[in-house]
Amino acid sequence: MHIPAHEIAFDFDGVVADTFRLFVEMAKTEYNIDIEYEDITEYDFMRVVKMDYTHVAQIFETLTNFPHEVDLKPNTGAADVLARLARTAPPLSVITARHVGEPVHRWFEKHIPQIGAGLLTVKATGESTAKLAILKSMGVKYFVEDRVDTCHLIAKEGITPIVYDQPWNRDGHSYAVVKCWDDISAMIDWEGSR
């Protein structure tokens, strides 16, 4: 696959940021919940993780509104590839199901500061199904996502999904899978993007 740099966009949680690993750490530390990351085998993880919904909501409130204030790290290699993309084919496009985009901007300022405000577009859709309209309006042809249902939705409309490998998305699809950001970088046509 040789993806033009200006035709690819990324989901934030689980793709750019290692959100769910931090969720597991916070559940253990703050609520003494005994779960392992690999146990999250469904995107709707409340089906497989036994945890009080109030505690889940409190952790997600923090992760959603203050990702720059907690130890939410980029997935390994994400910072380098995203910074290169932002320089090669600005702006870098991040489409998230979060309700607000400003905390994601603040997270980028802290963790990948070399991607300045003018080099980054963050679209917060409020729900996963709303990503399709945004992707189409932006002319995105490839989208790196960790939620398989979203991949099915966009594939029907001609956008090529690329699944970022996670324990909850290893079954039920035949899409290209990337296990790390080196895999993503290898798919991008860096020479043709200049």
C-alpha positions as CSV (number, residue, x, y, z in Angstrom):
1,M,0.0,0.0,0.0
2,H,1.4,3.4,-1.0
3,I,-0.7,6.1,0.7
4,P,-0.3,9.7,-0.3
5,A,0.4,11.6,2.9
6,H,-2.4,14.1,2.3
7,E,-5.1,11.3,2.0
8,I,-4.7,9.7,5.5
9,A,-6.2,10.6,8.8
10,F,-6.1,9.1,12.3
11,D,-8.4,8.3,15.2
12,F,-7.0,9.7,18.5
13,D,-7.8,7.3,21.4
14,G,-6.1,3.9,20.9
15,V,-4.3,5.0,17.7
16,V,-2.4,8.2,18.4
17,A,-2.7,8.0,22.2
18,D,-2.3,5.0,24.4
19,T,-5.6,5.8,26.2
20,F,-6.9,2.4,27.2
21,R,-3.6,1.3,28.7
22,L,-3.8,4.4,30.9
23,F,-7.4,3.6,31.7
24,V,-6.3,0.2,33.0
25,E,-3.6,1.8,35.1
26,M,-6.0,4.3,36.5
27,A,-8.6,1.6,37.3
28,K,-5.9,-0.3,39.2
29,T,-4.4,2.6,41.1
30,E,-7.6,4.6,41.9
31,Y,-10.2,1.8,42.4
32,N,-8.1,-1.4,43.0
33,I,-9.6,-3.1,39.9
34,D,-7.7,-6.1,38.8
35,I,-7.7,-6.1,35.0
36,E,-5.1,-6.6,32.4
37,Y,-4.9,-4.7,29.1
38,E,-5.2,-7.9,27.0
39,D,-8.4,-8.7,28.8
40,I,-10.2,-5.9,27.0
41,T,-11.4,-8.1,24.1
42,E,-14.5,-6.0,23.2
43,Y,-14.6,-2.3,22.2
44,D,-17.6,-2.0,24.6
45,F,-15.3,-3.1,27.4
46,M,-17.9,-3.0,30.1
47,R,-19.0,-6.4,28.7
48,V,-15.7,-7.9,29.7
49,V,-14.5,-5.7,32.6
50,K,-16.3,-5.8,35.9
51,M,-16.2,-2.3,37.1
52,D,-18.6,0.2,38.7
53,Y,-20.0,2.5,35.9
54,T,-19.5,5.6,38.2
55,H,-15.7,4.8,38.4
56,V,-15.5,4.2,34.6
57,A,-17.3,7.6,34.1
58,Q,-14.9,9.4,36.4
59,I,-11.8,8.0,34.7
60,F,-13.2,8.8,31.2
61,E,-14.0,12.3,32.4
62,T,-10.4,12.8,33.3
63,L,-9.1,11.2,30.1
64,T,-11.5,13.2,27.9
65,N,-11.1,16.6,29.4
66,F,-7.6,16.6,30.8
67,P,-5.5,14.3,28.7
68,H,-2.6,16.7,28.8
69,E,-2.6,16.7,32.7
70,V,-2.5,12.9,33.2
71,D,0.2,10.6,32.0
72,L,-1.5,9.8,28.6
73,K,1.4,9.0,26.3
74,P,1.5,8.7,22.5
75,N,1.7,5.2,21.2
76,T,5.3,4.3,20.5
77,G,6.5,5.9,17.3
78,A,3.4,8.1,16.9
79,A,5.1,11.4,17.6
80,D,7.8,11.0,15.0
81,V,5.5,9.8,12.2
82,L,2.8,12.4,12.9
83,A,5.4,15.2,13.0
84,R,6.8,14.1,9.7
85,L,3.3,13.9,8.2
86,A,2.5,17.4,9.5
87,R,5.6,18.8,7.8
88,T,5.1,16.8,4.6
89,A,1.4,17.3,4.0
90,P,-0.1,19.8,6.4
91,P,-2.4,19.8,8.1
92,L,-2.3,16.5,10.0
93,S,-5.9,15.3,10.4
94,V,-7.2,13.7,13.6
95,I,-10.9,12.7,13.8
96,T,-12.1,11.6,17.2
97,A,-15.4,10.5,18.6
98,R,-14.8,12.7,21.6
99,H,-17.3,15.5,22.2
100,V,-14.7,18.3,22.2
101,G,-11.4,18.7,20.4
102,E,-9.7,21.4,22.5
103,P,-8.2,18.9,25.0
104,V,-6.7,16.9,22.1
105,H,-5.1,20.1,20.9
106,R,-3.7,20.7,24.4
107,W,-2.4,17.1,24.5
108,F,-0.6,17.6,21.2
109,E,1.0,20.9,22.5
110,K,2.4,18.9,25.4
111,H,3.4,15.6,23.8
112,I,4.1,16.5,20.2
113,P,4.9,20.3,20.3
114,Q,6.6,20.3,16.9
115,I,3.2,20.0,15.4
116,G,2.1,23.6,15.7
117,A,-1.5,24.7,15.7
118,G,-1.5,25.5,12.0
119,L,-0.2,22.0,11.2
120,L,-3.0,20.2,13.0
121,T,-6.7,19.7,12.4
122,V,-8.8,18.0,15.1
123,K,-12.4,17.2,14.4
124,A,-14.5,16.0,17.4
125,T,-17.6,14.2,16.2
126,G,-19.3,13.2,19.4
127,E,-19.9,9.7,18.2
128,S,-18.1,7.1,16.1
129,T,-20.7,7.0,13.3
130,A,-20.3,10.7,12.7
131,K,-16.7,10.2,11.6
132,L,-17.8,9.2,8.1
133,A,-19.3,12.5,7.1
134,I,-16.2,14.4,8.3
135,L,-13.8,12.0,6.5
136,K,-15.7,12.4,3.3
137,S,-15.9,16.2,3.6
138,M,-12.1,16.3,4.1
139,G,-11.3,14.1,1.1
140,V,-9.7,11.4,3.3
141,K,-9.1,8.1,1.5
142,Y,-7.4,6.2,4.4
143,F,-8.3,6.2,8.0
144,V,-6.4,4.5,10.9
145,E,-8.9,3.3,13.5
146,D,-9.1,0.9,16.3
147,R,-12.9,0.4,16.3
148,V,-13.9,-2.3,13.8
149,D,-17.6,-1.1,13.5
150,T,-16.3,2.3,12.3
151,C,-14.1,0.5,9.8
152,H,-17.1,-1.4,8.4
153,L,-19.0,1.9,8.1
154,I,-16.3,3.8,6.3
155,A,-15.4,0.9,4.0
156,K,-18.9,0.8,2.6
157,E,-18.4,4.4,1.5
158,G,-15.1,3.9,-0.2
159,I,-12.7,5.0,2.5
160,T,-10.0,2.4,3.2
161,P,-9.8,1.5,6.9
162,I,-6.5,0.5,8.5
163,V,-7.0,-1.2,11.8
164,Y,-4.6,-0.3,14.6
165,D,-4.1,-3.6,16.4
166,Q,-5.7,-3.8,19.8
167,P,-7.1,-6.7,21.9
168,W,-10.7,-5.7,21.0
169,N,-10.3,-5.6,17.2
170,R,-8.5,-8.8,16.3
171,D,-11.6,-10.7,14.9
172,G,-14.4,-10.1,12.5
173,H,-12.6,-8.2,9.7
174,S,-10.3,-8.5,6.7
175,Y,-8.8,-5.0,6.7
176,A,-5.1,-4.2,6.7
177,V,-3.7,-4.2,10.3
178,V,-0.9,-2.2,11.7
179,K,0.8,-3.3,14.9
180,C,2.9,-0.1,15.4
181,W,3.7,3.3,13.9
182,D,6.6,1.9,11.9
183,D,4.0,-0.2,10.0
184,I,2.0,3.0,9.3
185,S,5.1,4.9,8.2
186,A,5.9,2.0,5.8
187,M,2.5,2.4,4.1
188,I,3.0,6.1,3.4
189,D,4.4,7.2,0.0
190,W,6.8,9.8,1.5
191,E,8.6,10.4,-1.8
192,G,5.4,11.0,-3.8
193,S,4.1,13.4,-1.1
194,R,6.7,16.1,-1.8
